[in-house]
Amino acid sequence: MEVFHQEPNRALLQIEADKPILLDVLDKAGVPVEMPFEIQNGQVEWKLTTTRNRLSTLGSALDESEVGYVVEHIHAKPEFDRILTNKQQRLIEAALRRGYYDSPRQCTQEDLAASLDMAKSTCSEILHRAEERIVKSFERGTESDRTAPRQTA
């Protein structure tokens, strides 16, 4: 354990765990964890963003690991993993994280492309196609999207 900063009622630590069961379970389920996070009285509260399939996988993995957990709330968002290719989904998620869709923008398309080690023209094309699919799926309604096969190109 390494203490980076300490105040009377709180501290910022780096802890290396021999058996990071929770992080292993999240990693195997493909669910990203937003860092840093707090541990209080032996409990941690995470806000996770993932797909239904990955959430189901995570629940099964937690059950198998016998780690106690409580789901306080599930908020459904459009399941972009059913309408976007993997590349499109990764790019849209990166754009959201980096503030590309904020007003005002927190990053440019060029910044986004550089952060993902791709040409700006490639980034532009992938974003345009992803945005087209999202807008058209919104227009069609979510019911038709739920039955559509996942795109692989």
Secondary structure, DSSP 8 states (H G I E B T S, - for coil): -EEEEEETTEEEEE---S--HHHHHHHHHT----SS--EETTEE-------HHHHHHHHHHHHHHT-------------GGGTS-HHHHHHHHHHHHHTTTSSS-SS-HHHHHHHTT--HHHHHHHHHHHHHHHHHHHHH-HHHHHHS-----
